[in-house]
Each structure stands twice: as C-alpha cells, then as structure tokens.
Amino acid sequence: MKSGPLHFDRRKFAIGTAGPISGVGRLFGQRTAPDLLDTYRGADLTGNNSGGPFRPNWESLKSYRCPDWFRDAKFGLWAHWSPQCVPEQGDWYARGMYIQGSHQYDYHVKTYGHPSEFGYKDICHIWRAEDWDPEELIRLYAKTGAKYFVALANHHGNFDCWNSKHHAWNSVNVGPKRDIVGTWEKVARAHGLRFGVTYHGTPGRVWREFMPVRYGSDETGTKKGVPYDGRVTKADGRGKWWEGMDPEDFNGLPHDKNAPCPEFVENFMLRVQDIIDQYNPDLLYFDDNCDWSFDAGAPSGRELNVWLGMPELTPPIMAYYYNANMRRNSGKLEAVFNIKNVPPAVESTVVRDFEMSRAGSLQADPWQTDACIGGWHYSRAIYDNHRYRTPEAIVQLLVDVVSKNGNLLLNIPLPGGGRPDDQELAFLDGFGSWMAVNGEAIYATRPWKIFGEGPTMHGGEAAYGALPAYVSGDIRFVTKGDTLYAIALAWPAGGKLLIKSLASNSPYYPGQIGRVGLLGSNENLEWSRTSEGVTISLPFVPPGHYAWSFRIDSSRT
C-alpha cells in the first residue's frame, strides 16, 4: 500500500509497533490497569483471567439473566450531553462542521471561524456547562417518573465527559473542568435512581466515521486546500490554550477510514474499563453493534461506507463488566449491558437496545428502546419550530414498549449550558403528570399472554420512522400478580370500551373477573362480559388527556 498522509504502510506499521500494545502509551497515554486488556487477549484459551464466573465467550455469557431492578423500572431518562450541544446545531456536529456545504459547516464558519483555525477541540474548550444544576435536574427527572438515569460518557467526537485516566481530552482538563459523569453518578444515586453510562466512542464510530473528515480541507473557495485542524501537532500548540496537550491523541494520526487501528482499540478498552472501575454503572450502553454492519449513510452530503460493529470486543467487555458488578454486589449480578444488532443465538446474554425503534412483537427477553423528544444533541431549530415530540406520543410509545417486555430510555437534550429549555420543562411536567396517575400500570409489571389488540398492532419498528397514530380500540396489556391492566391508547368512541381479548370464551383469561376500575377515576364503572368481550361504560369526562389505564382484578383478588 502506498504510504502517505492518509495511508498506513501496514507492514511498516506492524514492525514499528512491535506488537499490539507498544504504541498505546505513545499515542493515547500509559496503561496502568491491565485487567480488561488481559481479558480481551485471554491469558489462555479458557479466559481464566476474567476474575469471576463469566468468561469472555458466548457459552459462558449465556448464563446471564436480566436483573429485576431493570424489569421493574421500565422508564429511564438520559442526558445525551457533550460539547456538541454548545453550537445548538443538532447531532453529529463534530463531523458535519468539517464537511463543506453542510449546514453545520456554514454555521461553524459564520459563528466560530474556519475549521482550519477553530476546530472541534476548540468547541470542547468553550463548553462551560454554566447553567448545569445536577441536583435540580435529578430531582426533576425523579419527579417525572424515571427510575434510572443515564449519562453520556463520550460521543463519536472522541471527548471524554469524565475524569478519564487514559485520555487527556476530557471534561476535567478541558471545558467545564468538572467530572460530568462522576457528578451525575453521585447525585443520581443520592436520589435513589439507578445509574447508567452510554459509550459512543467505539472504534468504528470514531476512527472510521469522525476522525477522517478532520484531515481534509475545503474543495472550493478562498480556503481551498487549507488543512483543517485535524492535522495540527503538539508543537503547534505553543502559546495557545491547548499548549502541552497533544491533538494527535484527540484526532488520531491522519488515516484513511479503512486503515487498521489496533492502538485505538486497546485505548478504547482501557477507557471502558476506567468507566466501569470508577463509576460501577448499573447499566452500560454501547452505541454500536454486536455484529458487523455496513453503514452506507450519507449525512451532510458525505458518504460513510464503513463497517461498524465490535463483535470480537463485546464478550471480553461483558465478562469484565458482569464480574466486576458481581464483586461489588456481594455476588449478585445487577448489571445491564445494552448494545444493538445482536445475533439471535446470543440475544439472552445482553439487554438488546432498539435505537428510535421498537420490537414488533412480545419478546421473550427484556429489551430497551432508546428515544429522544428532539435531536440527540441539542438543536435550536427544533425548539424554534416547536418540533419536540409530545407527552402523548411518548406515553403511547412507553405503553407499547412495556407491553412487549421492554423499557424506554428517553433523552431530553440539554443545551450546552446544561439547563432544559421551557418546552422541555413543559414536556417533563406533562409526562410526569401521566406517570403520577398511571405508574401503577407501568412499574414492576410483566407482559401478559398477548401484548395488545386493536387496529394498530404495528408501527414504529423501523428506525426513525413515524410514530403510529393510535385510534379507538387500540389497547395494550400488562400484568402484576393477578391484576391485568388494559391501557387504551385512544379514548374510545361512543362512551364504551370493548376489550375483545377478555371475551367469556377467551383462552387468554379463562377465570372470572371480579372488578374493573380506571386509574385516576373514583367512579364505579359498569361492565359486562360476553362472548364478544368485556364492555366497559366510561366516565363522561376522561381522567387525563391520553392513554387510560383500566385495572382488571380477578375474582380471587
């Protein structure tokens, strides 16, 4: 292969590093805790250095069982918050700002200057989190009904939002000068919430998708051919705010998107271990796949065409995480590992995550939908144009997900300053009001024999597709002990609700019904059961504005 600024000579690279670990200290910082790397490499073919009952292979990991705390929680809130929120121009800013012609590039040049002079490292520098009050926010999130809170550890831009031992470009050294993840963790647990971390800086995302655009230049205009700041060196920092820091640790050495990255992979493993060791997360989420997938997307007019996935890295991370969690919980496994695109044969080893989508049927194993009311990173345009998703739409999503044995993790995107805007606060108030009345039909429930009935049994399974428009007769079911909850996703027409799955000859409910009630209403509901179903006479005025929970007790209750 031809050697050059965007190409590795693979033979020279292999000889120069003299093994897979020797370059890690040079480029990404010294290694002080080898455990996860040792698990990754394997002391021997049995993985006997994993420090607990789990070994870094799928057969061992199949003994995993999802903990009850997660199955009971059902709903978590997420702060998908990083320096990319500072410009308020939406997600993937750390990539789009380097792509001439994109709206993020145009905004960046107009607001901050050309990316040859003011790059993403400088966006990280001006992130101050000046309005961030984690105590106030966690109290608000708990009041809204969240049972777990999740913080973003890093994004594809390669900036760590914690006191990272293996990456100098972090929020303690640069920008806020605070341990964002560590602060979230202390406050969340002080308020009784389980705590999770999402990790987006995986090798495929960072090395292949985000770093290469930083080495380019404009193709037209007065700055044509002027290299972006991805090519600056440590020596270039003399007299600047980043003097003494090495931008190659942040941007990587200039490389083609398909170049090998063994140094980055091992640094990635050290940083993952650091997150686990420092913060003991109850939930650990990776924004990548458990198998290989080809990303052919073209956001901002620049093709990706790279392979994503970390199938060879996932088992050692899982084994290390599960074993570490058990050691800290007196032998009890309380860990939840989220990842996407999991091969069916090993789905039970993780809690599969569905990004902006959902399962189309009742799942045997617990799973999670992650969704957002706006953009993943804060977008001023969404606020200005009043395009946040409504509490009604997200309540309906939650109910559908829970009926299929899932949880909902919901992102409320924070501006760079760290305080939600007024529309987001209104959303949290509306959603929290529904949860205060209907939480009984959500928390600690389990799926019924079927997840629902009605005209709208599908919709939302495709990632980033439109949310379904539910109509009269759309009902979702969950259970808790002998109690069945039937949640109507739209207020029935004609003052009557017919639940066909509860017909007198239904195989789903052969027992006798003792009582039917409506959460939020004190009225004694009249109802009857025939071979067509259970017909409930409804109050004249609905209690609440959306998604009504009917409690159905058996005659034994």
Secondary structure, DSSP 8 states (H G I E B T S, - for coil): ---BTTB--HHHHHHHHTSSSTTHHHHH------HHHHHHH-SSTT-TTSSSS--SSHHHHTT----HHHHHH-EEEEE--SGGGTTTB-TTHHHHTTSTTSHHHHHHHHHT--TTTS-HHHHHHH---TT--HHHHHHHHHHHT-SEEEEEEE-TT--BSS--SS-SSBTTTSTT-S-HHHHHHHHHHHTT-EEEEEE---HIIIIIIISGGGG-BBSSSTTBT-B-GGG--GGGGTTSTTTT--HHHHH-SS--TTS--HHHHHHHHHHHHHHHHHH--SEEEEEEESS-EEE---GGG----EEE--TTTHHHHHHHHHHHHHHHTTT----EEEEES--GGGGGGSEEEEET---SS--SS-EEEEEESS-SS-BHHHHHTT----HHHHHHHHHHHHHTTEEEEEE----TTS---HHHHHHHHHHHHHHHHHGGGTTT-EEEEEEEESS------STT-------TT-EEEEEETTEEEEEESS--GGGEEEEGGG-TT-SS--S-EEEEEETT--S---EEEETTEEEEE--SS-SSSS-EEEEEEETT-
